Amino acid sequence: MLFFGLDLYTYTSREIVKVNADRRGALLKGQVALVGILYLVLAPVVLIVLWCTELPVSLVMWFLPVLILEHLNQELYRLFIILSRQVMASVLLFLRQGAWAVAAAGLMVFSPGGRNLDFILLLWTGAGIGSAAVGLWQVHQLRLGGWREPVDWLWIRRGIMVSSTFLTATLAVRAIQTIDRYWLEYLAGIEVVGAYVLFFGVASALSVFLDAGIFSFYYPKLIQQANQARPSDLHNTVRKTALMTLGVCLGYAVVSSLLLPVLLNWIGRDVYYAQFGLYYWILAAMIAYSLGMVPHYALYAQGKDRPIIASHLASLVVFAGTTLTAMMFSNAYAVPVGVFTAMTIVLLWKTAAYVEICRHDTREGVVPHLESHLT
């Protein structure tokens, strides 16, 4: 999805808020045109590569439908979020990522014949079709104008220049979340990786709660306030978002730390108990990442992209350096310590960049004294 979409939404999301509803269809048309060309060029290459692997042919054939539907639904989700239609976005997210998985689990209990990947991919595809149908119908109901206008290739070129830098930064963070598994397997073995992945999944639920309950409501507001040149309101919104995010993080840390041992007891795998200390490092890394999203959205709303990109690129270097150093003390903890340090650097970097903006606005007299926003 990253390569087929080029992270163009990072550009489109800011631009679509700036124009009236009668022009938004033209921007979406441009995004669709670019993505369509990318699929025509890259999809055959991807299918050929997959065809040459040892994957069963049936699974290869499922790949492209799942990819297209996931991509389409993800862009619809982002569109509804940026247009402040969070309830519809949440409904679509549940349809494509929640409902069908619950149904699959239930069917597997009563029908052993359904315990195969083809059945899973069939349900996944069906849920994607349903979610896309609902989403596209809702887009039609928005009555956005501009669909008949010719594609603005100059606008797309500017978008590619902006989104390509974001894509590089995104890949740096995703690289951490991919390399960590392989590195940990090399250092401590596959069973420790199993515990690490389980703990990471539990900790990652924090970001799901924050995205659905806080960020999806506040970051469109930040973009609107930035576009309307209301820095005082923007800084107040950032302060409120930071306080709520911190509260959710602390609450989730307490609840998950108490309930996770119960989950491990239900699973009944001694190796998970033995590695439980990993969870605290992973949870701390996820909290740092989540808190870092507050200045991230504030910077993004104001078009201050350089600190975001620089912090993401630096995080990969910090992760590698910290993990190599921590290996001298512990094989099992080297990787999670590296991830935590990298996410902390991202948090501090973005926060420092945002604080500097606050100081500048204070000196210019457009907001009250800085300390009133930091306390």
N, C-alpha and C positions, 0 to 999 in steps of 0.2 A: 504493500500500500504506500509506503514511503516513496519508492521509486516511481510507481505509477501516478502518484499524485504530486510529487515534488514538493510536498508541504505547502502547496499554493494557498491553502486555506489561511495560513498565517498572514498572507497579504490580503486575500479577499475579505476576511472577517473585519479588518479595520476599514477597508474601502467601502463595504456595503452599508455600513452605518452612516457614512458621510453623505450618501445620496438618498433621494426620495424613492418611494416605492415604485414610481413609474420608470425608474432607471435600474432597479436592482436585477431585473430579469436579464438585462444586457450583460451585467457582470457575471452572473451565473452561467450565461450562455458561453462567455469566453472561457470560463473554467472548464465547462463541459467539453468545449472544442479541444482544449489542450490535452485534457485527460484522454479523450477519445483517440487523439493522434498517438499518445504514448501507448495506449493499449494495442493499437494496430501495429506498432513497431515492436514493442517488447513482449507482448503475449506469445507470439509464435516462438520467440527465443526461449522464454521460460518453459513452455511446454516441451520443446525439444530437449532442453537440459533435464527436465524431470523424466522424460521418456527414456533417457539414457541411464537413469539410475536403476536401482533394484526394486523400486516401488512397484506394487501391482498396478496393472494398467487401469483397473477400476478406480483406484485412488487418484491416479493422475488425472483422470477425466473429471473428477469432482473438483479439482483445484481451481480452475478458472471460474466456474459458476459461484463458488464460495467467495473467491477473491472479489469478483465484481459486485456481488451483493453486499459483502462487508464494507467495501469501499463506498458504495452508494449510500448505504445506511449510515455510515460514519459521517459522511458529508452532510446528509440530511440532519443528523443529530447536531452537528456544529452550526448549521444554518439556523435551526430553531433556537439554539442557545443564544446566538448572537442577536436574534430578533426578539429576545426576551419571552420566548414561548417554552419555558422550562418544563411545564407539565407534559406537553406533547413530546418534547425531547426525551423525557424520562419514560414515557409510554413506549416509544420506539426502542429505547435501550433495553427495556424489559422484554419486549417481544423478541429481539434478536439475540439477547445474551442470557436471559433468565428463564423465560417460560418454557422454551423447548428443552432446556437442559433438565428442568424439574420433571417434565413429562417423560423424557428419555429414561431418567433414573427410575421412575415409577413403572414404566413398561418393562424395563429390564428385570425388575423384581418378579413380575408375573410371567414374563416370556423370555426364557433363556435364549431363544432364537434371535432375539433382538440385540444380543450382546456382541455386536461386531461394528467395525468402522463404517461400513456402507450404510448401516441403519442410522448411525450417528450423523453422518454427512447428509443423509436424506432429510433428517429432521432439521439440521442446521440450515440447509438450503431452503426448505419449506418455510422456516421461520423468517429467513432473510427476504423471501418473496413477499410474505405477509407484511413485514415491517416496511419494506420499500413501497408496497401498494398504499398503505396507510399514509406514509410520509409524502409520497408524490401527490396524493389526493389533497393533503393539507397544504402543500405548496400551491396547488391549483387554486385552493380556496383563498389564498393570500392575495390573489389578483395582482401579482407583480407585473409591471410593464417593462418594455424594452426588449422583449424576446424577438421581435421582428427586425431589430437593428442589426447591421452587419457586425461581425466579430471584430473587436478592436484589438488587433495584433500588437499594436504599440503598448497598450495597457497590459497585455499578457507578457510582453517582453520585460516590462518593468517589474511585473509580478514575479517572473522567474528569477530576476536578479536579486530580489528581496528574499524569496522563499528558498533559493538555493543555499544562501548562507545559513538560514534556519535549518535546512535539511542537514547540512554538515554538523551543526551543533546537536541536532536531534540524534544523528547517528553516533556521535561521541558518547552521549548518555546511554543509548541503546547498546552500544558496544560494551559498556560496563556490565549491563544486565545480561549479556551473553557470554562474555569472557569469564565472568565470575564462576559460572557453573563448571566450565572446562578446567579452569585453574584450580578450583577446589577439588575436583575429582583427581587431578594430578597430585595434589598435595596430601589429601586425606582419604580418598577412596569414594566409591559410588554411593555407599550407604550414608556417608556424611552429606553428600550432595542431596540425597533424598530428604534428609531432615532439613537441610538448608532451603530447598525448594518449597517444602511444606510451610516452614516458618515465614518465608518470603511471601507466600500466598496469603497467609493470615495477616501479616503486617500490611500488605498492599491493599487490603480491604479498607484501610484508613483513607487512602486517596479516593476510593470509590465514594465513601460517605461524604468526604469534603467536596468532591466534584459535584455530586448530586445536590447536596444540601447547602453549600456556601458559594463555591466558586462560580457555578453556573448562573447564580443570581446576581453576583456582584461584578464579575468582570465585564459583562456588557454595559453595566452602569459606568464603570471606569472609562470605557472607550467613549461613551457619550459625553461624559464630563470633560474628558481631554479634548474632544472635538469641539466642544462648546466653550473652551478656554475658561474652565471653572476649577482652577487648581486647588482652591481652598476646599471645595466640596469633594474633590478627588482625594485629597489627603485625609479628609475625615472618613471617607469610605474605606480607604486603605487601613486606617486605624481600627475601624469596626471589624473589618474582615480579619485583621491580624488577631484581635482579641478572641473572636469566635473560633478561629482556626486553632489557636493555642488551647482554648478550652476543650475543643473536640479531641485534640491530640492527647492531652493529659487524661481525659476521660477514657479514651480508647486504650491508652497504655495500661491503666489500672484494670479495666474490665478484661482485656485480652490476656493480661498476665495471670489473672485469676481463673479464667475459663479454659485457657489452652491446656493446662495439665489435665483437666477433665477430658478434653478431646483426645489427648495422647493416651489416656487410660482406656478410652473407648477403642482406639485404634489397636492398642496392645503391642506396639513395637518398642522394644527396649532401647534400640539405637536412638530413637527420638528423645527419650528421656535422658540418655547419656549426653546428648548434644544440646540440651535445652538452653544452655548458656548462650548459644548462638542467637537465640531469638532476641535477646536484649540488644545486641549490636545491630541486628537487622531492623528491629523496631525503632531504635534510635536513628538509624539511617533514613527510614521512611518518615519519621517525624521531621528531621532536618530537611528532607526533600519537600514535604508538605508545607512547612513554614516558608521555604524558599519560593513557593508558588505565589505568595502574597506580593513580595516586591517584583516577582516575575511579571504578574499581570499588570502591576502599576507601571512598570517600565514599558511593557508591550503596548499598553493603551496610549502612552505618550510618544510612541515611536522611537524609544531609546533601545534599539536592538543590540548595539555593540556590547554592553555589559552582559546581556543574556548569552550571546554567542561566545564571548570570550570565557565566561565562567564555565560553560559546558565543555569547551575544548580543554580548558585547564583541568577540569575534573577527571578526564581520562588520564592525563599525565600524573595527577596526584594519586589516583587509584593505583596505577602501576607502581609508582615509587613507594607508596605506603605499604602495599602488599609485599613487595620485595623486601622491605625493611622488616615487616612483621613476621616474615617467614623465619627469621633468625630466632624468634621466640616461640611461635606456635604455628603448626601447619593448619590446624583446623580453624583457627581464629584469624589467620592472616587476611583472608579474602573479605570476610565481613567487616573487619577493622578498616580495610582499604576502601570498601564501599561507603562506610560511615564517614570516613575522613573526606572522601570526594564530595559527598552530598553536603557536608558541613561547609566546605570551601565554596560550593555553589551558593549556599544560603548567605554566607558572609559577604561574598562578592556582590550579589544582587542587592543585599541590604545596604551595603556601603554606597553603591551607585544611586539607590533611591534616596538615601539620607542626603547625599550631595545635592540632589535635585531639590529636596526640601530646603536645604540651606540657601540655595540660589533663590528659590521663591521667597524665602524669608527676607533675604537682602533686598530683593526687588519690591518688597512690601505687598505682595499679592496674597500672602497667607499670614496668619498670626505667627507668633514666635515659635521656633522649631520645637522647643521643649514641650509645648502643648500638644504636639502630635506624637511625641515619643513616650509620653507618660500616661 
